Amino acid sequence: MQKYTYSGGCLCGAIRFEAIGPALKPHTCSCKMCQRHSGALTTAWVEFPKEAVTWVGENGTPSTYRSSDYSSRAFCATCGSSLGAIDDDPTVALLLGVFDKPNHKELKPTTHSYRTTRPKWWNLEIS
C-alpha cells in the first residue's frame, strides 16, 4: 500500500486535518446513524489509525458527539460540518467529502454497509 499525505477540512476551514496513508477500509454506508450524522442517504468513509491523523486547523480538534458505546461523531463547532467518527479502538474514520482531493484511487470505496436501510430507489454501484 502506498503512503500518501491526505488533507481536508470543514466548510469554514477552522478544522483541518492531515492523514498519512495508506487509507484503510474505504467504504460506503447507509445505516440510519450515518444518514442522520451526514444528512445524506449514503456516506463514503475511509479509516486511518488515530496516530496517522493530525488536526492542523486554527480550531484544533473537532467537537464530538458520543453516538454509540464505541464511537463519537466529529464535527466543526463553528460551521457544523460533519467530518467523520473517532472510535475508541484507535481509529479515525473520515468522510470522503471533507478531503481536499477525494479522487485518489486509494480512497475509492470497495464495500457498502447496511444496503437494506437505503431507500430501494437508491442504486449502488461498487466495482
KETI-37578 format. One record per atom (N, C-alpha, C): residue number from 0; chain; atom name; y, x, z. Coordinates in steps of 0.02 Angstrom, whole numbers, plus 50000, padded with zeros to 5 digits. Layout:
BEGIN
+-----+------+------+-------+-------+-------+
| pos | unit | site |    py |    px |    pz |
+-----+------+------+-------+-------+-------+
| NUM |    A |   CA |     Y |     X |     Z |
...
+-----+------+------+-------+-------+-------+
END
This chain:
BEGIN
+-----+------+------+-------+-------+-------+
| pos | unit | site |    py |    px |    pz |
+-----+------+------+-------+-------+-------+
|   0 |    A |    N | 49941 | 50041 | 50000 |
|   0 |    A |   CA | 50000 | 50000 | 50000 |
|   0 |    A |    C | 50062 | 50044 | 50000 |
|   1 |    A |    N | 50111 | 50021 | 49962 |
|   1 |    A |   CA | 50173 | 50059 | 49955 |
|   1 |    A |    C | 50220 | 50047 | 50014 |
|   2 |    A |    N | 50251 | 50101 | 50037 |
|   2 |    A |   CA | 50303 | 50094 | 50089 |
|   2 |    A |    C | 50369 | 50084 | 50054 |
|   3 |    A |    N | 50407 | 50037 | 50079 |
|   3 |    A |   CA | 50470 | 50021 | 50049 |
|   3 |    A |    C | 50516 | 49994 | 50104 |
|   4 |    A |    N | 50580 | 50005 | 50099 |
|   4 |    A |   CA | 50627 | 49976 | 50147 |
|   4 |    A |    C | 50657 | 49912 | 50116 |
|   5 |    A |    N | 50643 | 49857 | 50148 |
|   5 |    A |   CA | 50670 | 49792 | 50127 |
|   5 |    A |    C | 50730 | 49777 | 50171 |
|   6 |    A |    N | 50778 | 49741 | 50143 |
|   6 |    A |   CA | 50837 | 49721 | 50183 |
|   6 |    A |    C | 50853 | 49648 | 50169 |
|   7 |    A |    N | 50891 | 49619 | 50215 |
|   7 |    A |   CA | 50911 | 49550 | 50207 |
|   7 |    A |    C | 50951 | 49527 | 50266 |
|   8 |    A |    N | 50966 | 49463 | 50267 |
|   8 |    A |   CA | 51004 | 49436 | 50322 |
|   8 |    A |    C | 51021 | 49363 | 50313 |
|   9 |    A |    N | 51062 | 49339 | 50358 |
|   9 |    A |   CA | 51080 | 49268 | 50361 |
|   9 |    A |    C | 51136 | 49253 | 50312 |
|  10 |    A |    N | 51155 | 49190 | 50309 |
|  10 |    A |   CA | 51206 | 49166 | 50263 |
|  10 |    A |    C | 51274 | 49198 | 50276 |
|  11 |    A |    N | 51294 | 49205 | 50339 |
|  11 |    A |   CA | 51360 | 49233 | 50354 |
|  11 |    A |    C | 51360 | 49309 | 50359 |
|  12 |    A |    N | 51302 | 49340 | 50362 |
|  12 |    A |   CA | 51297 | 49413 | 50365 |
|  12 |    A |    C | 51299 | 49443 | 50434 |
|  13 |    A |    N | 51305 | 49402 | 50486 |
|  13 |    A |   CA | 51309 | 49428 | 50554 |
|  13 |    A |    C | 51242 | 49456 | 50578 |
|  14 |    A |    N | 51187 | 49428 | 50553 |
|  14 |    A |   CA | 51120 | 49453 | 50568 |
|  14 |    A |    C | 51092 | 49486 | 50505 |
|  15 |    A |    N | 51075 | 49549 | 50510 |
|  15 |    A |   CA | 51047 | 49586 | 50454 |
|  15 |    A |    C | 50985 | 49623 | 50479 |
|  16 |    A |    N | 50939 | 49636 | 50434 |
|  16 |    A |   CA | 50879 | 49673 | 50453 |
|  16 |    A |    C | 50861 | 49724 | 50400 |
|  17 |    A |    N | 50822 | 49774 | 50422 |
|  17 |    A |   CA | 50787 | 49820 | 50378 |
|  17 |    A |    C | 50715 | 49819 | 50400 |
|  18 |    A |    N | 50670 | 49812 | 50354 |
|  18 |    A |   CA | 50599 | 49810 | 50369 |
|  18 |    A |    C | 50564 | 49863 | 50327 |
|  19 |    A |    N | 50526 | 49906 | 50359 |
|  19 |    A |   CA | 50489 | 49958 | 50324 |
|  19 |    A |    C | 50419 | 49932 | 50308 |
|  20 |    A |    N | 50403 | 49930 | 50244 |
|  20 |    A |   CA | 50338 | 49905 | 50221 |
|  20 |    A |    C | 50284 | 49956 | 50230 |
|  21 |    A |    N | 50223 | 49937 | 50218 |
|  21 |    A |   CA | 50206 | 49883 | 50173 |
|  21 |    A |    C | 50214 | 49815 | 50204 |
|  22 |    A |    N | 50229 | 49767 | 50161 |
|  22 |    A |   CA | 50233 | 49697 | 50181 |
|  22 |    A |    C | 50162 | 49672 | 50191 |
|  23 |    A |    N | 50152 | 49632 | 50244 |
|  23 |    A |   CA | 50086 | 49607 | 50261 |
|  23 |    A |    C | 50083 | 49531 | 50255 |
|  24 |    A |    N | 50027 | 49507 | 50231 |
|  24 |    A |   CA | 50012 | 49435 | 50228 |
|  24 |    A |    C | 50067 | 49392 | 50196 |
|  25 |    A |    N | 50091 | 49410 | 50137 |
|  25 |    A |   CA | 50139 | 49365 | 50105 |
|  25 |    A |    C | 50105 | 49298 | 50089 |
|  26 |    A |    N | 50134 | 49244 | 50113 |
|  26 |    A |   CA | 50102 | 49179 | 50104 |
|  26 |    A |    C | 50154 | 49123 | 50106 |
|  27 |    A |    N | 50133 | 49064 | 50086 |
|  27 |    A |   CA | 50174 | 49005 | 50092 |
|  27 |    A |    C | 50141 | 48959 | 50143 |
|  28 |    A |    N | 50181 | 48914 | 50171 |
|  28 |    A |   CA | 50155 | 48869 | 50222 |
|  28 |    A |    C | 50190 | 48801 | 50218 |
|  29 |    A |    N | 50153 | 48748 | 50227 |
|  29 |    A |   CA | 50180 | 48681 | 50226 |
|  29 |    A |    C | 50167 | 48644 | 50292 |
|  30 |    A |    N | 50157 | 48681 | 50347 |
|  30 |    A |   CA | 50146 | 48647 | 50411 |
|  30 |    A |    C | 50210 | 48612 | 50433 |
|  31 |    A |    N | 50204 | 48562 | 50475 |
|  31 |    A |   CA | 50261 | 48524 | 50498 |
|  31 |    A |    C | 50311 | 48568 | 50535 |
|  32 |    A |    N | 50288 | 48618 | 50573 |
|  32 |    A |   CA | 50333 | 48662 | 50610 |
|  32 |    A |    C | 50376 | 48702 | 50560 |
|  33 |    A |    N | 50346 | 48730 | 50509 |
|  33 |    A |   CA | 50384 | 48767 | 50458 |
|  33 |    A |    C | 50433 | 48721 | 50421 |
|  34 |    A |    N | 50411 | 48660 | 50407 |
|  34 |    A |   CA | 50455 | 48613 | 50373 |
|  34 |    A |    C | 50517 | 48598 | 50415 |
|  35 |    A |    N | 50507 | 48586 | 50478 |
|  35 |    A |   CA | 50564 | 48570 | 50522 |
|  35 |    A |    C | 50608 | 48631 | 50536 |
|  36 |    A |    N | 50577 | 48689 | 50540 |
|  36 |    A |   CA | 50615 | 48751 | 50552 |
|  36 |    A |    C | 50662 | 48766 | 50494 |
|  37 |    A |    N | 50638 | 48755 | 50434 |
|  37 |    A |   CA | 50675 | 48776 | 50374 |
|  37 |    A |    C | 50710 | 48719 | 50338 |
|  38 |    A |    N | 50687 | 48658 | 50347 |
|  38 |    A |   CA | 50713 | 48603 | 50307 |
|  38 |    A |    C | 50683 | 48600 | 50238 |
|  39 |    A |    N | 50633 | 48642 | 50225 |
|  39 |    A |   CA | 50600 | 48645 | 50159 |
|  39 |    A |    C | 50528 | 48619 | 50166 |
|  40 |    A |    N | 50502 | 48592 | 50112 |
|  40 |    A |   CA | 50433 | 48567 | 50113 |
|  40 |    A |    C | 50382 | 48623 | 50118 |
|  41 |    A |    N | 50400 | 48680 | 50092 |
|  41 |    A |   CA | 50357 | 48739 | 50095 |
|  41 |    A |    C | 50401 | 48800 | 50108 |
|  42 |    A |    N | 50377 | 48843 | 50152 |
|  42 |    A |   CA | 50412 | 48906 | 50166 |
|  42 |    A |    C | 50372 | 48964 | 50137 |
|  43 |    A |    N | 50406 | 49017 | 50121 |
|  43 |    A |   CA | 50373 | 49078 | 50098 |
|  43 |    A |    C | 50388 | 49133 | 50149 |
|  44 |    A |    N | 50336 | 49165 | 50173 |
|  44 |    A |   CA | 50340 | 49213 | 50228 |
|  44 |    A |    C | 50310 | 49280 | 50209 |
|  45 |    A |    N | 50330 | 49332 | 50245 |
|  45 |    A |   CA | 50295 | 49396 | 50243 |
|  45 |    A |    C | 50300 | 49425 | 50313 |
|  46 |    A |    N | 50248 | 49459 | 50334 |
|  46 |    A |   CA | 50245 | 49486 | 50402 |
|  46 |    A |    C | 50253 | 49562 | 50403 |
|  47 |    A |    N | 50280 | 49585 | 50459 |
|  47 |    A |   CA | 50287 | 49657 | 50472 |
|  47 |    A |    C | 50270 | 49669 | 50545 |
|  48 |    A |    N | 50244 | 49728 | 50561 |
|  48 |    A |   CA | 50238 | 49745 | 50632 |
|  48 |    A |    C | 50308 | 49746 | 50663 |
|  49 |    A |    N | 50313 | 49725 | 50725 |
|  49 |    A |   CA | 50378 | 49720 | 50759 |
|  49 |    A |    C | 50417 | 49786 | 50756 |
|  50 |    A |    N | 50382 | 49842 | 50763 |
|  50 |    A |   CA | 50415 | 49907 | 50763 |
|  50 |    A |    C | 50441 | 49927 | 50693 |
|  51 |    A |    N | 50421 | 49891 | 50641 |
|  51 |    A |   CA | 50444 | 49906 | 50573 |
|  51 |    A |    C | 50508 | 49869 | 50555 |
|  52 |    A |    N | 50531 | 49824 | 50599 |
|  52 |    A |   CA | 50591 | 49784 | 50585 |
|  52 |    A |    C | 50647 | 49806 | 50632 |
|  53 |    A |    N | 50705 | 49822 | 50602 |
|  53 |    A |   CA | 50764 | 49841 | 50640 |
|  53 |    A |    C | 50819 | 49791 | 50624 |
|  54 |    A |    N | 50850 | 49764 | 50676 |
|  54 |    A |   CA | 50907 | 49718 | 50668 |
|  54 |    A |    C | 50970 | 49759 | 50666 |
|  55 |    A |    N | 51005 | 49759 | 50609 |
|  55 |    A |   CA | 51061 | 49805 | 50598 |
|  55 |    A |    C | 51129 | 49771 | 50590 |
|  56 |    A |    N | 51132 | 49706 | 50592 |
|  56 |    A |   CA | 51195 | 49670 | 50583 |
|  56 |    A |    C | 51240 | 49673 | 50645 |
|  57 |    A |    N | 51302 | 49652 | 50637 |
|  57 |    A |   CA | 51351 | 49655 | 50692 |
|  57 |    A |    C | 51331 | 49612 | 50752 |
|  58 |    A |    N | 51292 | 49560 | 50742 |
|  58 |    A |   CA | 51271 | 49517 | 50798 |
|  58 |    A |    C | 51204 | 49539 | 50827 |
|  59 |    A |    N | 51176 | 49594 | 50803 |
|  59 |    A |   CA | 51114 | 49620 | 50831 |
|  59 |    A |    C | 51054 | 49576 | 50815 |
|  60 |    A |    N | 51014 | 49561 | 50866 |
|  60 |    A |   CA | 50953 | 49522 | 50856 |
|  60 |    A |    C | 50970 | 49448 | 50847 |
|  61 |    A |    N | 50927 | 49412 | 50811 |
|  61 |    A |   CA | 50940 | 49341 | 50803 |
|  61 |    A |    C | 50927 | 49302 | 50868 |
|  62 |    A |    N | 50956 | 49243 | 50871 |
|  62 |    A |   CA | 50940 | 49197 | 50925 |
|  62 |    A |    C | 50869 | 49170 | 50913 |
|  63 |    A |    N | 50836 | 49147 | 50965 |
|  63 |    A |   CA | 50768 | 49122 | 50957 |
|  63 |    A |    C | 50760 | 49055 | 50993 |
|  64 |    A |    N | 50711 | 49018 | 50968 |
|  64 |    A |   CA | 50690 | 48955 | 50998 |
|  64 |    A |    C | 50614 | 48959 | 51007 |
|  65 |    A |    N | 50590 | 48950 | 51067 |
|  65 |    A |   CA | 50518 | 48954 | 51081 |
|  65 |    A |    C | 50485 | 48893 | 51050 |
|  66 |    A |    N | 50449 | 48903 | 50995 |
|  66 |    A |   CA | 50420 | 48847 | 50957 |
|  66 |    A |    C | 50347 | 48834 | 50972 |
|  67 |    A |    N | 50314 | 48880 | 51004 |
|  67 |    A |   CA | 50243 | 48871 | 51020 |
|  67 |    A |    C | 50224 | 48918 | 51076 |
|  68 |    A |    N | 50161 | 48916 | 51096 |
|  68 |    A |   CA | 50140 | 48961 | 51151 |
|  68 |    A |    C | 50131 | 49033 | 51129 |
|  69 |    A |    N | 50141 | 49049 | 51064 |
|  69 |    A |   CA | 50133 | 49117 | 51040 |
|  69 |    A |    C | 50190 | 49143 | 50997 |
|  70 |    A |    N | 50242 | 49100 | 50985 |
|  70 |    A |   CA | 50293 | 49121 | 50938 |
|  70 |    A |    C | 50361 | 49089 | 50953 |
|  71 |    A |    N | 50414 | 49123 | 50930 |
|  71 |    A |   CA | 50482 | 49098 | 50934 |
|  71 |    A |    C | 50512 | 49100 | 50864 |
|  72 |    A |    N | 50548 | 49049 | 50846 |
|  72 |    A |   CA | 50583 | 49046 | 50782 |
|  72 |    A |    C | 50650 | 49082 | 50788 |
|  73 |    A |    N | 50666 | 49121 | 50738 |
|  73 |    A |   CA | 50727 | 49162 | 50739 |
|  73 |    A |    C | 50780 | 49131 | 50693 |
|  74 |    A |    N | 50843 | 49132 | 50716 |
|  74 |    A |   CA | 50897 | 49103 | 50677 |
|  74 |    A |    C | 50963 | 49136 | 50696 |
|  75 |    A |    N | 51013 | 49128 | 50654 |
|  75 |    A |   CA | 51079 | 49154 | 50668 |
|  75 |    A |    C | 51118 | 49102 | 50709 |
|  76 |    A |    N | 51143 | 49122 | 50766 |
|  76 |    A |   CA | 51181 | 49076 | 50809 |
|  76 |    A |    C | 51250 | 49060 | 50779 |
|  77 |    A |    N | 51274 | 49100 | 50732 |
|  77 |    A |   CA | 51339 | 49088 | 50701 |
|  77 |    A |    C | 51335 | 49037 | 50644 |
|  78 |    A |    N | 51291 | 49050 | 50595 |
|  78 |    A |   CA | 51288 | 49006 | 50536 |
|  78 |    A |    C | 51227 | 48960 | 50536 |
|  79 |    A |    N | 51179 | 48972 | 50581 |
|  79 |    A |   CA | 51121 | 48929 | 50586 |
|  79 |    A |    C | 51064 | 48945 | 50538 |
|  80 |    A |    N | 51071 | 48997 | 50498 |
|  80 |    A |   CA | 51018 | 49014 | 50451 |
|  80 |    A |    C | 50952 | 49029 | 50486 |
|  81 |    A |    N | 50898 | 49001 | 50460 |
|  81 |    A |   CA | 50831 | 49018 | 50483 |
|  81 |    A |    C | 50812 | 49085 | 50454 |
|  82 |    A |    N | 50785 | 49130 | 50497 |
|  82 |    A |   CA | 50767 | 49197 | 50475 |
|  82 |    A |    C | 50693 | 49209 | 50475 |
|  83 |    A |    N | 50657 | 49177 | 50521 |
|  83 |    A |   CA | 50585 | 49188 | 50524 |
|  83 |    A |    C | 50558 | 49171 | 50592 |
|  84 |    A |    N | 50507 | 49209 | 50612 |
|  84 |    A |   CA | 50474 | 49198 | 50676 |
|  84 |    A |    C | 50458 | 49266 | 50707 |
|  85 |    A |    N | 50465 | 49269 | 50773 |
|  85 |    A |   CA | 50448 | 49329 | 50810 |
|  85 |    A |    C | 50390 | 49310 | 50856 |
|  86 |    A |    N | 50331 | 49336 | 50840 |
|  86 |    A |   CA | 50271 | 49319 | 50876 |
|  86 |    A |    C | 50261 | 49363 | 50937 |
|  87 |    A |    N | 50222 | 49338 | 50985 |
|  87 |    A |   CA | 50206 | 49377 | 51044 |
|  87 |    A |    C | 50163 | 49438 | 51027 |
|  88 |    A |    N | 50110 | 49429 | 50986 |
|  88 |    A |   CA | 50074 | 49488 | 50962 |
|  88 |    A |    C | 50122 | 49521 | 50915 |
|  89 |    A |    N | 50135 | 49583 | 50922 |
|  89 |    A |   CA | 50197 | 49613 | 50896 |
|  89 |    A |    C | 50204 | 49606 | 50819 |
|  90 |    A |    N | 50222 | 49546 | 50798 |
|  90 |    A |   CA | 50231 | 49531 | 50728 |
|  90 |    A |    C | 50298 | 49496 | 50718 |
|  91 |    A |    N | 50333 | 49515 | 50665 |
|  91 |    A |   CA | 50393 | 49480 | 50644 |
|  91 |    A |    C | 50377 | 49452 | 50574 |
|  92 |    A |    N | 50382 | 49387 | 50567 |
|  92 |    A |   CA | 50371 | 49354 | 50503 |
|  92 |    A |    C | 50439 | 49333 | 50477 |
|  93 |    A |    N | 50458 | 49357 | 50419 |
|  93 |    A |   CA | 50524 | 49343 | 50390 |
|  93 |    A |    C | 50517 | 49296 | 50332 |
|  94 |    A |    N | 50563 | 49248 | 50327 |
|  94 |    A |   CA | 50565 | 49203 | 50270 |
|  94 |    A |    C | 50589 | 49241 | 50208 |
|  95 |    A |    N | 50555 | 49232 | 50152 |
|  95 |    A |   CA | 50572 | 49270 | 50092 |
|  95 |    A |    C | 50642 | 49254 | 50066 |
|  96 |    A |    N | 50668 | 49195 | 50081 |
|  96 |    A |   CA | 50734 | 49177 | 50057 |
|  96 |    A |    C | 50791 | 49217 | 50088 |
|  97 |    A |    N | 50778 | 49253 | 50143 |
|  97 |    A |   CA | 50831 | 49292 | 50175 |
|  97 |    A |    C | 50831 | 49365 | 50152 |
|  98 |    A |    N | 50784 | 49384 | 50109 |
|  98 |    A |   CA | 50782 | 49452 | 50082 |
|  98 |    A |    C | 50836 | 49461 | 50029 |
|  99 |    A |    N | 50868 | 49520 | 50027 |
|  99 |    A |   CA | 50917 | 49535 | 49975 |
|  99 |    A |    C | 50884 | 49535 | 49906 |
| 100 |    A |    N | 50824 | 49562 | 49902 |
| 100 |    A |   CA | 50788 | 49567 | 49838 |
| 100 |    A |    C | 50716 | 49541 | 49849 |
| 101 |    A |    N | 50707 | 49474 | 49847 |
| 101 |    A |   CA | 50641 | 49446 | 49860 |
| 101 |    A |    C | 50592 | 49450 | 49802 |
| 102 |    A |    N | 50612 | 49483 | 49748 |
| 102 |    A |   CA | 50570 | 49484 | 49688 |
| 102 |    A |    C | 50520 | 49542 | 49686 |
| 103 |    A |    N | 50516 | 49582 | 49738 |
| 103 |    A |   CA | 50466 | 49636 | 49739 |
| 103 |    A |    C | 50396 | 49606 | 49735 |
| 104 |    A |    N | 50354 | 49636 | 49694 |
| 104 |    A |   CA | 50287 | 49608 | 49685 |
| 104 |    A |    C | 50246 | 49607 | 49750 |
| 105 |    A |    N | 50261 | 49653 | 49796 |
| 105 |    A |   CA | 50226 | 49655 | 49860 |
| 105 |    A |    C | 50242 | 49595 | 49904 |
| 106 |    A |    N | 50297 | 49560 | 49889 |
| 106 |    A |   CA | 50317 | 49502 | 49929 |
| 106 |    A |    C | 50289 | 49436 | 49901 |
| 107 |    A |    N | 50258 | 49438 | 49843 |
| 107 |    A |   CA | 50232 | 49377 | 49812 |
| 107 |    A |    C | 50177 | 49347 | 49855 |
| 108 |    A |    N | 50185 | 49283 | 49874 |
| 108 |    A |   CA | 50133 | 49250 | 49915 |
| 108 |    A |    C | 50065 | 49249 | 49879 |
| 109 |    A |    N | 50013 | 49261 | 49917 |
| 109 |    A |   CA | 49945 | 49261 | 49889 |
| 109 |    A |    C | 49902 | 49205 | 49917 |
| 110 |    A |    N | 49924 | 49172 | 49971 |
| 110 |    A |   CA | 49887 | 49116 | 50000 |
| 110 |    A |    C | 49936 | 49062 | 50021 |
| 111 |    A |    N | 49909 | 49002 | 50034 |
| 111 |    A |   CA | 49950 | 48946 | 50058 |
| 111 |    A |    C | 49917 | 48914 | 50118 |
| 112 |    A |    N | 49954 | 48905 | 50172 |
| 112 |    A |   CA | 49928 | 48873 | 50232 |
| 112 |    A |    C | 49950 | 48800 | 50235 |
| 113 |    A |    N | 49909 | 48759 | 50264 |
| 113 |    A |   CA | 49924 | 48688 | 50276 |
| 113 |    A |    C | 49940 | 48650 | 50211 |
| 114 |    A |    N | 49896 | 48657 | 50162 |
| 114 |    A |   CA | 49904 | 48621 | 50099 |
| 114 |    A |    C | 49904 | 48545 | 50110 |
| 115 |    A |    N | 49866 | 48522 | 50158 |
| 115 |    A |   CA | 49858 | 48450 | 50167 |
| 115 |    A |    C | 49920 | 48417 | 50197 |
| 116 |    A |    N | 49967 | 48455 | 50225 |
| 116 |    A |   CA | 50027 | 48424 | 50254 |
| 116 |    A |    C | 50087 | 48425 | 50206 |
| 117 |    A |    N | 50076 | 48451 | 50146 |
| 117 |    A |   CA | 50129 | 48447 | 50098 |
| 117 |    A |    C | 50127 | 48379 | 50064 |
| 118 |    A |    N | 50183 | 48354 | 50038 |
| 118 |    A |   CA | 50181 | 48292 | 50000 |
| 118 |    A |    C | 50135 | 48299 | 49940 |
| 119 |    A |    N | 50099 | 48247 | 49924 |
| 119 |    A |   CA | 50050 | 48251 | 49870 |
| 119 |    A |    C | 50082 | 48267 | 49802 |
| 120 |    A |    N | 50146 | 48251 | 49793 |
| 120 |    A |   CA | 50179 | 48266 | 49730 |
| 120 |    A |    C | 50202 | 48338 | 49726 |
| 121 |    A |    N | 50196 | 48376 | 49781 |
| 121 |    A |   CA | 50218 | 48446 | 49784 |
| 121 |    A |    C | 50164 | 48489 | 49754 |
| 122 |    A |    N | 50175 | 48517 | 49696 |
| 122 |    A |   CA | 50124 | 48559 | 49662 |
| 122 |    A |    C | 50130 | 48631 | 49685 |
| 123 |    A |    N | 50074 | 48662 | 49698 |
| 123 |    A |   CA | 50072 | 48732 | 49718 |
| 123 |    A |    C | 50034 | 48772 | 49666 |
| 124 |    A |    N | 50061 | 48829 | 49648 |
| 124 |    A |   CA | 50027 | 48873 | 49602 |
| 124 |    A |    C | 50027 | 48943 | 49631 |
| 125 |    A |    N | 49973 | 48963 | 49662 |
| 125 |    A |   CA | 49964 | 49030 | 49688 |
| 125 |    A |    C | 49913 | 49063 | 49643 |
| 126 |    A |    N | 49933 | 49117 | 49611 |
| 126 |    A |   CA | 49885 | 49151 | 49567 |
| 126 |    A |    C | 49873 | 49221 | 49590 |
+-----+------+------+-------+-------+-------+
END
